[in-house]
Amino acid sequence: MAQIEIRLPKMGESVTEATITNWLKNIGDSVAMDEPLVEVATDKVDNELPSEAAGTLVQILFEKDQVAQVGDVIAILSTTEATTEADTPSNAKASETSPTQKTETTIIDTPEQVKAPSKSTDGRFYSPLVRTIAQKENISTAELATIQGTGQEGRVTKKDMLSYLDSRGNAPVVPTSIMAATKAASSAAPTNATNQSTPAIKAPVVLPNSGDEIIEMDRMRKLIAEHMVMSVHVSPHVTSYVEADVTTIVKWRERMKNEFKKREGENLTFTPIFMEAVAKAIKDFPMINVSVSGTNIIKRKDINIGMAAALPSGNLIVPVIKNADRMNLVGLAKAVNELANNARNNKLKPEDIQGGTYTVTNVGTFGNVMGTPIINQPQVAILALGAIRKVPAVIETPEGDFIGIRHKMFLSHSYDHRVVDGALGGQFVRRVADYLEGFDPETTI
């Protein structure tokens, strides 16, 4: 009896796991090649995965809301007529693998669904994801053993690792030998010292009043909440503000938008103009285009600008314009429109939100004059674009100063003060404003 294993495919850079959100087929259903089989969700994108083969679905190895790692077998198809799980000879063999064992005999409370757990010398199990994080962050076996796990039987989860890395970056580095000796010496003593040195921050419990409505956060809102709290916890935020005169840009766009619409079939918005200015400023100040890993600064080669966009659900997502500095205005306009449309229609791919090195968010869309945006980790800066307003302003001319009506906007630049000082953060946003104010009105597109 021919059987085909359906595995969770790789779905983009750095994506290592996905949550099964809905099975589109039931056991016993026929499945055609490339027919949607299952819906999965990564950190920010929901996807329908097509079947890699045709056959009958005979086994589902991950139930709804379970988390699978990339490469895990999530289902089995039979190329013969529909059979039940009991009739499938491969059940005995499959039951020896951890994904099947989990769904049939074990209930796991941790966020990870461990495919092949590894056991350390101290008797603790570590998932492949945990081991990968430890290797990437140069966490030794002895140091890993000191991390308190919140999973089943004290296992270390992804959240435990991320929480530890947050506090690790602010703590002095302890030699492995001293850490191991300290652990051995304290093995007979109470283990609450760690909790006392890094107390957990607990949110207040709020009781609803009579008539209040309780709305459960959806999955994406929970992820956004965790990401925002993590960002504020990791990066000391500072915000610099600059006002820019964009009268030339407003008049130029008004003159060019109809021609562009007729020729390209797309709208010409202000966003690509702003993106061009940001990309130019990043080339002038490359230390804005960095990330922090422990005590190392990673200077990014590519300039990939994220643009915050609203989803139909009301949540926000940040699709990325890759290599924005290599595009002209037409290319930027098409990239901006495509990503914005895909976000509105829930058609973004995992790779569309990966690899950002700097983020721009347009708070002016909601009529806001300025804002204090939160950094999109692991980046170190983010720019908020305020609403363009007509305001009276002093205009300097060789014949003297006079008052005129100008189109102006505020730029709000939040940055990570660990690596971006006020001089760099302020000079960068000023340079963006200079590029906007110096826009050539004879630009062709």
N, C-alpha and C positions, 0 to 999 in steps of 0.2 A: 504493500500500500504506500504510494508516494505521498510524502508530506513535505510541506514547505514552511520554514520558520520565517515569520515576519518580525523584523527587528526595528527598534527605534532608530531612525536614521540621524546622522549629524545634521543639525539644523542651523548652522551658523557658527561664526567665530566665538569661542569661549562658552558655547552652550553645551552643558554636560548632562542635563537632565530635563525632563518635561513631566507635567502632570497630565494624566489621562482625564479628560473632562467629559467625554461621551463616546460610547461605542455606537457607530452607525449601523452595525450589523449584529445580529444575534447568532448564537451557536446553532448551526444547522442551515444558516442562510448561504445562498450561493453568492460568490464575490467575483466580479469581472476584473480583468486587468485594468489598473489605473482607476478603478472605482473607489470613491471615498470610503475608507474603512473605519477610521477613528479620528476623533478630535482631540488635540493635545494643546497644552499651553506652556510656553516657556516663561521667562521673567516678565515679558510684556506683550508677546504676540500669541494669538490663538491661531492654530492651523488645522486644516483637514489633511490627513495623510492618506494618499491613495495606496491601494493594494499593489504590491510588487508582483503579484501573480494572480492567476485565475484558479478558483477552486471552491471548496466548501469550508466555512469556518467551523473548526471542530474544537478549538480550545482558546480561551481567553486567559492570559497569564497575569494581567494587571487589571484590577477592577477600577471603576470610576473613582477619581480623587486620589488614586495611588500615584506615587512618583517613580518613574523608570529612568534608568541611566541610558545614555546613548550607547547603542549596541546590544541592549537587553532584548531578549525575545519576548515580544508582547502578545503574540498570537500564533496559532498554527493553522495552516490551511491543508486540506486534503484534496488531492486531485481526483479522488473517486467520489461516489455519491455520499450524501450527508451521513455522518456517523456520530455517535455520542462519545463523550470522553471515556466512558468505560470500555468502549469498543476499540479505542485507539491503542495499538500495541506500544507506542512510544511513551505512554504514560509512565511506565515504570522507570524508564531511563530519564524522562523529563523531570520526574519527581526528585531525582538526585541533584538537579540544578537548583540554585537558590531562588530564582524568580518564581518557579512553579511551587517550590516548597512554601514560599511566603504566602502565596494566594490560597493554598490548600490547607496548610497546617499551622501557620504562624501569623499572629497579628502583631504588626510593628507599629509603635507609637511615634517613631522618629520620622522627620521629613525625608530621610534617605531610604530608598529601597535598595539594600545592599545586594549586589550581584554575587560577589565572591569575597566575603570579608576576610581580612588578614588578621592574624592573632600575634600580638607582640609578646616580648619576653615576660611582661608583667601580667599576661593573661587577658588583656583587653583587646576587644575587636575594633578595627578601624576600617571604614568603608573605603572603596577606591577614591571617592571624591575627597574624603578627609586626607587620605595619603597624598593625593595630588596637591592639595592646598599646602600640606606640610612640606612637601618637596619644593614647591614653588617659592615658599616663604623661608626656606632654609631652617625649618624647625626640626631639631634632632629628635631621635627616638626618646631620649631622656626628657627633653622638654615637652614632647607630646604627651608623655605619661603624667605630666603635672596638670594638664588641662582637665577641669571638671566637666564631665559629660552629663547632659540632661536627658539623654535618650534612654531607651530600655536597658536595664541592667548597667546604667552608668555609661553607656556608649557615647562617644563624642560625635556630635552632629555638625552639619555645615554651619548652623547658627552659632554653636559653641566656638567653632574655629574663627568665625568672623568677629565675634565678641572679644575673643582672646587677642586677635590681631589688632583690634582697636586699642585695647589697653596696653598691648605689647609695645606699640609704637611710642607711647609716652613713658614707658618704664625703663629703668636702666638695664643694660644687657648683662645677664648673669652667666658666667662661664658654665659650660655643661657639667664639668666635674663638680663644681660647687652646688649646682642645682640638684645633681644626683645625690650628693652627700646630704644636702638639706632634706631631700625627700626621704632618704633612708633614716635620718636621725629623727624625723618627725612622724615616722610611720606608727609609732606607739602612742603619739599624742593626739588630742582632739584635732579634727581637720577643719575647724571653722575659721582658721587664721586667714585663709585666702578670701573667704567671704567678707571678713571684716576689713581687709585691706582694699578690696574693690567692691563696695556695696552695690547691689543691684538697684537701679532706679525704677521705681514702680509708679505707674500712672495711677491717678486717683480713681476710686470706684464711684461712679455717679449713679444715683438712684433716680429713676424717672418719676415725675409727678403725675397725678391723675390727668388723663387725657393726652399725655405725651405719646408721640409715635416713636417706636424703636425701629430703626432701619439698619439691617445687618450690612456691613461693608462687603462689597464684592471682592473677588480675588485680587483684581488689579489695584483697587483702592488700598487693600491691605499691604500689597507690595510697595506702592508709592509711599504709604505712611512709613513703613520700615526704612525705605531708602532715604527719605527726607530726614528722619531722626538720626540715622547713621551718618549722613552727610554733616549735619550740624555738630554731631558728637566728634567726628573725625577732624573737621576743618574749622579753624577759627575764622569766621567770616568778617570781611571788611567790605564796605561798599563806597565807591566813589561816584560822583555825579557830574555830568557835563551837559550843558545846553548847546544844541547845534541848530544853526540856521539852515534849513533845507528848502528855502524858497526856490532856488534854481532847480532842484530835483523835482519839486512839485510841478513847476511850470513845464519842465521837459517831459515828464510823464504824461501830463495832460495833452501835450502836443503829439506824443508818439503812440499812445495806447490804442487808438482806433486803427492806425496803420499796422501795428503789431498784431492786433486781433484779426484783422483781415488777412494778413499774410501767414501767420502761424496758427490761427485758429485757437489761440489761448489768450488769457488775460495777462496784462503786464502790471504787476503789483510793485509796491515799494520794496518788498522783501529781497529780491535778487540784488538790488542796488545796495541795500544794507549789507548783504552777505559779501559782496565784492569788496566793500570798504573794510569789513572785519578781516577778510582773508589777507588784504594788503597790509593791515596793521599787524597781523600775526607774523608775517614775513619780516616786518621791521622789528618786532619784539618777540622772538622765538621762545623766550623763557615763559611766555604765557601758555604756550602749547606743550605743556609737560604734565606728568603724573608723578605721584609720590608712592614709593614702595619702601616702607620702613624708613631708613635714613638715606635711601637712594632716590635721586631725581631722574626720571626717565624722560629725556627730551625727544619728542615725537618728530619723525621725519615728515609724515603726511599731515596735511591740514584738512581735517574732516570735521565739518561744522554741522552740529545738530541744530534742528529747528523745532522747538516745542509746538505741538499741534494738538488740537482737541479731537477726541474720539466721540462718536455718537452717544456713548454712555455718559459723557461729561468728564471722563478721565482724560489725563494728558499723556502723550507719548512723544518721544523725541526721535524721529527719523533723521538720518544722517546724509548730508551731501558729501560724498567722498571726493577728495582732491579738489576742493572748491577753488583753490588758488590757480588751477590749470584751466578753469572755465571762463569763457567770456560771458557777457550779460545774457545773450540768448540761451546759452547752455545752462546758466544758473536759473533763468526764468523757467525753462522747461523742467529742470530738476525739482525746483520748488513746487511747481504746479503738480507734477506727478506724485511726489511724496505726500503733499497735502491731500490730493484726491484719494490716494490709496489709504491714507489714515482715516478719512471720513467714511470710506466704504469698507473698512476692516480688511483691506487687501495687502497690508504691509507684510513683507517677508522677514524672517529672522535677521537676514543680513542687512536689511534696511535700517535696523536700529543698532547695529554693531559698529564698533570702531571709532566712535566720536572722540574728538580731541578738544573741542570747544563747543559751547552751546549758546544759542541766541533764542530769547523768548520775547514775544511781542505782547506786552501788557497793554499797549495802546489799542489793541483790538477791542478791548472791553471799555475803552474810554478813559483808562487810567493814565495819569500824567507821568508817573514814575513808579518804581517798585524796588523791593529788595529781594532779588531772586536767590534761591538756594542752589549751591553748586551741584551739578550732576556728576557724582563720583564715578570713576576715579579722576575726573578732570579737576583743574584747580581754579577755573574762572567761568563766569557766565555773564552775559550781557542782556539787560532788559531794555526793550525799545518802548518809549512812551508814546502817547498820542501826539500826532502832528496838529498844532493849533495855530490859528491866526492871532498874533499878539502885536501890540504897539512896540516898536523898538527904535533905538537911536541908530541912524544910518550916517556913517561918516563919508563925506565927499570932499574933494579938493576945495569946493566952494563953502564948506562948513557942514555942521551936523544938522540933521533934521529928523523928525519923527515920521516913521512910515509903518505900514502893515507888513509883517513878515510871517512866514511859516516856520515855526520852531518846535523842537521836541527835546525831551530829556533822555539821556543815555545813562542807565544805572549799571555800574560794573561791580559785581561781587566777586571777591577772590580769596584764595586760601592764604592767610597771612603766615603760614609756616614757610612758604617758599616764594610768595609774591608780596614784596613790600609795597608801601604806599606810593613810592616813587614810580615803580614799574606799573602798578595797577592804575595809577592816575595818568601816567604818560600814555599808556595804551589806549584808554578810552578817549583821551584828548586827541590821539592820532586818528582814531575812527571818526571823530567829529570833524577833524581837519579834512579828511578824505571826502566826507559828505558835503562839507561847505565848499570844497574846491572842485566839485563835480563839473565836468566840462559840458556846457549846454549844447555844444555842437556834436556830442556823442551820437554815433549812428548805431542802429540795432536792427 
